[in-house]
Amino acid sequence: MRRFYPVSAIRDADRAAAEDLATPGRILMENAGRGAADAIARRYPDARNFLIMCGPGNNGGDGFVAARHLAVYGLRATVISTRNIDEYPPDARAAAIAAVKLGIAVVSSAESCDDDIAALIDAADVIVDALLGSGLSGEPRGEVRRLLSMLAERSGIVSLDIPSGVNPDTGEVTKNAVRADATITFLAEKRAMAVTPGAYHCGDVEVAQIGVPADRVLGDTDVIVGFDRSDIPSLVPFVPDDAHKRTRGGLLIIGGSLNFRGAPILAARAALRAGCGLVFLAIPDIQVEEANALLPEAIFLPMPSKDGCIRFKGSDKIIEPWYERCDAVVLGPGLGWSAECERMTAYVHKEWDIPLLLDADALYHLAGLEKSLYPSVYRKNMLITPHVGEASRLLGNSSKNVSERRLDSCSELVVRFGATLLKGPRTLIASEGEKRVILEGGPFLAVPGSGDVLSGLIGSFMAMGLSVLDAATLGALVHAEAGRACGRRNGILASEIADNITTEATR
């Protein structure tokens, strides 16, 4: 697991370092700048000409220290500064004066024309971005904005702390935010390094220590916890030698319609591959014969149908007797948008008080239920798994807004509906008081039916007794690993992802 911290925690850590560990800011800045210089020199062993862009705050001070140490290593370091040295805050001003006394050339951006700055940019082997770091507040202004615009097409950039123009807490990015090849961050990783789109601007991330132990000065408030494949074994539910079908959980999957017959079958296939003991597949009666031929391992509950979709009248009576044998429900894969399906969604949401996962078409109906039938649709033991388009409908926002504000969007979904898995790059999983990010996955998962496989996976782990959050986390990780096992070729099928699911092999 990796931990990604908010800016407030880093600032509190700086205060704790000064007050509790007698390590003042000037020493922290010196350690940060030297650590950055060491990391940059290692990364670019053949580079000789470095251009360090220093902004108006302490991130600029880190840049001055890094420039001084690069010069000590015998490398050419030139600084572009966005303010006069005597205008810097005390620690940064001291760092700037030390750089000047060493003979480092410091160029004022305000006194330089675009052509002169462009010439410095073109001549540099590596550009060090020390313009804003974690100090971003709103859109960049003045000389910082000007320099960012001139870096828009440039590669070979290393950012200090976090790329300028990236909101360190939310991962939102401003126009012309730096796209770094690498980021040297200080003390600990920032939340934006976990969340897209900001994470895509950071490049390779390296943490440089600043002379105080992180565990002594950092708290746990508002931290995002990142999970990768190495965390799978710690999440996989234990299966004793005397396990049988009933002890491995029972999962009810409700879905399917004339045009989306395969969705619930893919979910059921994934649940069985994940080790679920019993999978009950409630689908329209007109589909049962063909579905049974495709997946004879499932237990089928034929539901009355109307116009190719499940008809609510009578369907509730069919699934009711199975309540005691079900430990979780997945509702939505291929369900359809009919009024009958909305009634089914409302019924299960209200009456089936066991862990519930809503996906796909059930999310369409959930948005309608919130507006018409319920004062609140929030449930503690419910997980919703929207992609960006479904999230935008639930929130009443545009897909663009959700994509640009993934963390805030996920948090809002949690407040209104319950635990949420927001699909997409760097999948987010959250409940009240806890935020997680999946550090695995890729475009190989972006195939039709992949989301149905994910729903079945998570549902199986919910049925096995994992908490909603742990089931979502393990499901997303195993899903990513199953997709990776298919290879990075075009044309991966969702059924192949399901058939590559394994948990025991990762123990």
C-alpha positions in Angstrom: 0.0 0.0 0.0 1.1 3.5 -0.7 -0.2 6.6 1.1 -1.0 9.9 -0.6 -1.3 12.9 1.7 -3.1 16.2 1.5 -1.2 19.5 1.5 -2.5 20.3 5.0 -0.8 17.2 6.4 2.5 18.2 4.8 2.2 21.7 6.3 1.4 20.3 9.7 4.5 18.0 9.3 6.7 21.0 8.6 5.4 22.7 11.8 5.9 19.5 13.8 9.5 19.2 12.4 10.3 22.7 13.6 8.5 22.5 17.0 8.9 18.9 18.1 12.1 17.8 16.3 13.9 21.2 16.3 14.4 21.1 12.5 13.6 24.5 11.1 12.3 25.3 7.7 15.7 26.4 6.3 17.2 23.0 7.0 14.2 21.2 5.5 14.5 23.3 2.4 18.3 22.5 2.2 17.6 18.8 2.5 14.8 18.9 -0.1 16.8 20.8 -2.6 19.9 18.6 -2.2 17.8 15.4 -2.4 16.2 16.8 -5.6 19.6 17.6 -7.1 20.8 14.1 -6.3 17.8 12.5 -7.9 18.0 14.7 -11.0 21.7 14.0 -11.5 21.0 10.2 -11.2 18.2 10.4 -13.7 20.1 12.4 -16.3 23.7 11.3 -16.1 24.6 12.7 -19.5 22.9 16.1 -19.0 25.2 19.1 -18.5 23.0 22.1 -18.9 20.1 22.6 -16.4 17.6 25.4 -16.4 15.8 25.9 -13.0 12.6 27.9 -13.0 11.9 29.3 -9.6 8.5 30.6 -8.6 7.7 33.1 -5.9 7.4 30.9 -2.8 9.2 28.1 -1.0 9.1 25.8 -4.0 11.3 28.4 -5.7 13.6 28.2 -2.7 13.9 24.4 -3.2 14.8 25.2 -6.8 17.6 27.6 -5.7 19.0 24.9 -3.4 18.8 22.3 -6.2 20.6 24.7 -8.6 23.4 25.2 -6.1 24.0 21.5 -5.6 23.9 20.8 -9.4 26.6 23.5 -9.7 28.6 21.9 -7.0 28.5 18.6 -9.0 30.2 20.5 -11.8 27.1 21.0 -13.9 25.8 24.2 -15.5 22.8 25.5 -13.6 20.9 28.7 -14.7 18.0 30.0 -12.8 15.0 31.9 -14.1 13.3 33.7 -11.2 9.8 35.1 -11.2 10.5 37.7 -8.5 13.3 39.7 -7.1 15.5 37.9 -4.6 14.7 40.4 -1.8 11.0 39.7 -2.3 11.2 36.0 -1.4 10.1 34.6 2.0 13.0 34.3 4.5 14.1 30.7 3.9 13.8 30.9 0.1 15.6 34.3 0.1 18.5 32.8 2.0 18.7 29.9 -0.5 18.6 32.4 -3.4 21.4 34.5 -1.9 23.5 31.4 -1.4 23.1 30.5 -5.1 24.1 33.9 -6.2 27.2 33.9 -4.0 28.2 30.7 -5.6 28.1 32.4 -9.0 24.9 30.9 -10.4 23.4 33.1 -13.1 19.9 34.2 -12.0 17.7 35.7 -14.8 14.6 37.7 -14.0 11.7 36.6 -16.1 10.0 39.9 -15.7 13.0 41.6 -17.3 13.4 39.1 -20.1 11.6 39.0 -23.4 10.0 35.7 -24.7 12.8 35.2 -27.2 15.5 35.3 -24.5 13.6 32.9 -22.3 12.9 30.6 -25.3 16.6 30.5 -26.0 17.4 29.4 -22.5 14.7 26.7 -22.7 16.0 25.4 -26.0 19.6 25.3 -24.7 18.7 23.3 -21.6 19.2 19.5 -21.4 16.8 19.4 -18.5 14.3 21.9 -17.1 13.6 21.9 -13.4 10.1 23.1 -12.6 10.1 24.9 -9.1 7.4 27.4 -10.0 4.5 26.5 -7.8 4.7 23.0 -6.3 2.0 22.5 -3.6 1.4 26.2 -3.4 -1.1 26.3 -6.2 -4.2 28.4 -5.5 -6.5 28.9 -8.4 -5.2 29.6 -11.9 -1.5 30.5 -12.2 -1.0 34.2 -12.6 1.6 36.7 -13.9 5.1 35.5 -14.7 4.4 31.9 -13.5 1.5 31.7 -16.1 3.8 33.1 -18.8 6.6 30.6 -18.1 4.1 27.7 -18.0 2.8 28.6 -21.4 6.3 28.5 -22.8 6.8 25.0 -21.4 3.7 23.6 -23.0 5.4 21.6 -25.7 8.7 20.9 -23.9 9.9 17.4 -22.7 12.7 16.7 -20.3 11.1 18.4 -17.3 11.5 17.5 -13.7 9.1 19.0 -11.2 9.9 19.6 -7.6 7.2 18.5 -5.1 4.4 18.4 -7.7 4.1 19.7 -11.3 3.1 23.4 -11.4 -0.5 23.8 -12.4 -1.7 20.6 -10.7 -3.9 20.9 -7.7 -2.0 18.8 -5.1 -5.1 17.8 -3.2 -7.7 17.0 -6.0 -5.6 16.2 -9.0 -7.3 18.9 -11.1 -5.1 20.6 -13.6 -5.1 24.1 -15.0 -4.3 25.2 -18.5 -0.7 24.6 -19.4 -0.1 22.6 -16.3 3.4 21.0 -16.5 3.6 17.5 -17.9 6.8 16.3 -16.1 8.9 13.3 -17.1 9.5 12.9 -13.4 8.5 14.5 -10.1 10.8 14.7 -7.1 8.4 15.1 -4.2 9.3 15.8 -0.6 8.6 13.7 2.6 5.6 11.8 1.1 3.5 11.5 -2.0 0.7 14.0 -2.5 -2.9 13.1 -3.2 -2.8 14.4 -6.8 -0.2 11.7 -7.5 -2.9 9.1 -7.0 -5.7 10.8 -8.9 -6.2 11.5 -12.6 -5.8 13.8 -14.4 -3.0 15.1 -12.1 -1.3 11.7 -11.8 -0.7 11.7 -15.5 1.2 15.0 -15.3 3.7 13.6 -12.6 5.6 11.1 -14.7 7.9 8.9 -12.5 7.6 9.9 -8.9 10.5 9.7 -6.4 10.2 10.7 -2.8 13.2 12.7 -1.4 13.5 12.8 2.3 14.0 16.1 4.1 15.7 15.0 7.3 12.8 14.1 9.5 11.1 10.6 9.7 7.8 10.7 7.8 6.0 8.5 10.4 6.9 10.9 13.2 5.3 14.0 11.6 2.5 12.8 9.3 -1.0 12.0 10.4 -3.7 9.9 8.7 -6.4 12.6 8.1 -7.8 12.6 4.6 -5.1 10.2 3.2 -5.8 8.3 0.0 -4.5 4.7 0.3 -3.2 3.2 -3.0 -3.4 -0.5 -3.7 -1.5 -2.5 -6.2 -1.1 -6.2 -7.1 1.2 -6.9 -4.1 -1.8 -6.2 -1.9 -4.0 -9.0 -3.3 -2.8 -11.7 -0.9 -3.7 -9.7 2.2 -7.3 -9.1 0.9 -8.2 -12.6 -0.4 -10.7 -14.3 2.0 -9.4 -17.4 3.7 -10.9 -20.6 2.5 -10.6 -23.5 5.0 -9.9 -27.1 3.9 -13.4 -28.1 4.9 -15.1 -25.4 2.9 -18.3 -26.2 0.9 -20.6 -24.3 -1.4 -22.6 -22.6 1.3 -19.6 -21.5 3.3 -18.2 -19.8 0.2 -21.2 -17.4 -0.1 -24.3 -17.1 -2.2 -24.6 -14.3 -4.8 -27.8 -13.3 -6.5 -27.3 -11.6 -9.9 -30.4 -9.8 -11.4 -30.2 -8.5 -14.9 -30.4 -9.3 -18.6 -32.7 -8.1 -21.4 -33.4 -8.9 -25.0 -30.5 -6.7 -26.3 -28.1 -7.4 -23.5 -28.3 -11.1 -22.8 -24.6 -11.6 -22.1 -24.1 -9.1 -19.4 -25.5 -11.1 -16.4 -23.8 -14.3 -17.7 -20.4 -12.5 -17.7 -21.0 -11.3 -14.2 -22.0 -14.8 -13.1 -19.0 -16.3 -14.9 -16.6 -13.9 -13.1 -18.3 -14.7 -9.7 -17.8 -18.4 -10.1 -14.2 -18.0 -11.3 -13.5 -15.9 -8.2 -14.6 -18.8 -6.0 -18.2 -17.9 -5.0 -20.0 -21.0 -3.7 -23.5 -20.4 -5.3 -24.5 -18.0 -8.0 -28.2 -17.5 -8.6 -28.9 -15.9 -11.9 -32.3 -14.1 -12.1 -32.9 -13.3 -15.8 -35.9 -13.0 -18.2 -37.5 -16.4 -18.7 -37.0 -16.1 -22.5 -33.2 -16.2 -22.0 -32.8 -19.1 -19.5 -32.4 -21.9 -22.0 -29.5 -20.4 -23.9 -27.9 -19.0 -20.7 -28.0 -22.4 -19.1 -26.2 -23.8 -22.1 -23.5 -21.2 -21.7 -23.1 -21.4 -17.9 -24.6 -24.6 -16.5 -22.8 -24.0 -13.2 -25.2 -21.2 -12.3 -28.6 -21.7 -10.6 -31.3 -20.0 -12.8 -34.3 -18.2 -11.6 -36.6 -17.5 -14.6 -38.2 -14.1 -14.2 -41.4 -13.1 -16.0 -40.7 -10.9 -19.0 -42.3 -8.1 -20.8 -41.0 -6.5 -24.0 -37.7 -8.4 -23.6 -37.1 -7.1 -20.0 -37.8 -8.5 -16.5 -41.4 -7.8 -15.5 -41.7 -6.8 -11.9 -45.0 -8.4 -11.1 -44.4 -11.9 -10.1 -40.6 -11.6 -10.2 -40.4 -10.5 -6.5 -42.2 -13.7 -5.6 -39.6 -15.8 -7.5 -36.6 -14.4 -5.8 -38.0 -14.0 -2.3 -37.6 -17.7 -1.3 -33.9 -17.5 -2.1 -33.3 -14.6 0.3 -31.9 -16.8 3.1 -29.4 -18.5 0.7 -28.0 -15.2 -0.6 -25.3 -13.2 1.0 -25.1 -10.4 -1.5 -26.9 -9.1 -4.6 -25.6 -7.6 -7.9 -28.3 -5.7 -9.7 -28.1 -4.1 -13.1 -26.0 -5.9 -15.7 -28.0 -5.7 -18.9 -31.2 -5.0 -16.9 -32.8 -2.4 -19.3 -34.4 0.9 -18.8 -38.1 0.0 -18.6 -40.4 1.1 -15.8 -40.7 -2.5 -14.7 -37.0 -2.6 -14.2 -37.2 0.6 -12.2 -39.7 -1.1 -9.9 -37.4 -4.1 -9.5 -34.5 -1.7 -8.6 -36.7 0.1 -6.0 -37.8 -3.2 -4.5 -34.4 -4.8 -4.1 -32.9 -1.5 -2.8 -35.7 -1.2 -0.2 -36.4 -4.8 0.8 -33.2 -6.8 0.4 -31.1 -5.8 3.4 -27.9 -7.6 2.5 -24.9 -6.2 0.7 -26.0 -4.8 -2.6 -24.0 -3.7 -5.7 -25.7 -1.5 -8.2 -24.2 -1.3 -11.7 -25.1 -0.4 -15.2 -28.8 0.0 -15.8 -29.6 -0.1 -12.1 -27.6 3.2 -11.8 -29.9 4.7 -14.4 -32.9 3.8 -12.2 -31.1 4.9 -9.0 -30.9 8.4 -10.4 -34.7 8.3 -11.1 -35.4 6.9 -7.6 -33.5 9.7 -5.9 -35.7 12.3 -7.8 -39.1 10.6 -7.4 -39.6 7.8 -4.9 -37.3 8.3 -2.0 -36.2 11.1 0.4 -32.8 9.4 0.4 -31.3 6.5 -1.5 -28.2 6.3 0.7 -27.4 2.8 2.0 -24.5 1.8 4.2 -24.2 -1.7 2.8 -24.5 -0.7 -0.8 -21.8 -0.1 -3.5 -22.4 1.7 -6.7 -19.9 1.2 -9.6 -20.4 3.9 -12.2 -18.2 4.9 -15.1 -17.9 8.5 -15.9 -21.0 8.8 -18.0 -23.2 7.1 -15.3 -21.6 9.2 -12.6 -22.4 12.4 -14.6 -26.1 11.3 -14.7 -26.2 10.6 -11.0 -24.6 13.9 -10.2 -26.3 16.0 -12.8 -22.9 17.1 -14.2 -21.2 16.8 -17.5 -18.9 13.8 -18.2 -16.1 16.4 -18.7 -16.7 17.8 -15.2 -16.6 14.4 -13.6 -13.4 13.5 -15.5 -11.7 16.7 -14.4 -12.9 16.4 -10.8 -12.7 12.7 -10.2 -12.0 12.9 -6.5 -14.6 15.5 -5.7 -17.1 13.7 -7.8 -16.5 10.4 -6.0 -16.8 12.1 -2.7 -20.2 13.6 -3.7 -21.4 10.2 -4.8 -20.5 8.7 -1.4 -22.5 11.3 0.4 -25.6 10.9 -1.7 -25.6 7.1 -2.4 -23.1 5.2 -0.3 -19.8 3.5 -1.0 -18.6 4.2 -4.5 -16.2 2.7 -7.0 -15.7 5.3 -9.8 -14.4 3.4 -12.8 -11.7 4.8 -15.1 -8.0 5.5 -15.0 -6.8 5.2 -11.4 -10.2 3.7 -10.2 -11.3 5.4 -7.0 -13.1 3.6 -4.2 -14.5 5.5 -1.3 -16.9 5.4 1.6 -17.5 7.9 4.4 -14.1 8.6 6.0 -12.0 6.4 3.7 -10.6 6.9 0.2 -8.7 4.3 -1.9 -7.2 4.3 -5.4 -6.3 1.3 -7.6 -2.8 1.6 -9.0 -3.3 -1.2 -11.6 -5.2 -1.4 -14.8 -5.0 0.0 -18.2 -6.7 0.3 -21.6 -6.8 -3.5 -22.0 -9.8 -3.4 -19.6 -11.7 -1.0 -21.8 -13.7 -3.7 -23.7 -17.5 -4.4 -23.9 -18.6 -6.5 -20.9 -15.5 -5.7 -18.8 -17.6 -3.8 -16.3 -20.0 -6.8 -15.9 -17.0 -9.0 -15.1 -15.9 -6.5 -12.4 -19.4 -6.5 -10.9 -19.5 -10.3 -10.6 -16.0 -10.3 -9.1 -16.9 -7.7 -6.4 -20.2 -9.3 -5.8 -18.5 -12.7 -5.1 -16.2 -11.2 -2.6 -19.1 -9.4 -0.9 -20.9 -12.7 -0.7 -17.8 -14.3 0.8 -18.0 -11.9 3.7 -15.6 -9.1 2.8 -16.6 -5.6 3.7 -18.0 -3.5 0.8 -14.8 -1.5 0.6 -12.4 -4.5 0.7 -14.6 -6.4 -1.8 -14.4 -3.5 -4.2 -10.7 -3.1 -3.7 -9.9 -6.8 -4.2 -12.3 -7.1 -7.1 -10.7 -4.2 -9.0 -7.2 -5.6 -8.4 -8.1 -9.1 -9.5 -9.9 -7.6 -12.5 -6.8 -5.7 -13.5 -4.6 -8.7 -13.2 -7.0 -10.9 -15.2 -7.0 -8.3 -18.0 -3.2 -8.2 -17.9 -3.0 -11.9 -18.1 -4.8 -11.7 -21.5 -1.9 -9.8 -22.9 -1.7 -6.2 -24.2 -3.2 -7.1 -27.6 -6.2 -5.6 -29.2 -9.4 -7.6 -29.3 -9.4 -9.0 -25.7 -12.9 -10.4 -24.9 -14.6 -9.8 -21.5 -15.1 -13.6 -21.3 -11.3 -14.0 -21.6 -10.9 -11.6 -18.7 -13.4 -13.7 -16.6 -11.6 -16.9 -17.5 -8.2 -15.5 -16.4 -9.5 -14.6 -12.9 -7.4 -16.2 -10.2 -6.9 -15.4 -6.5 -5.2 -18.5 -5.2 -2.2 -18.0 -7.5 -1.4 -14.7 -5.9 -1.1 -16.0 -2.4 
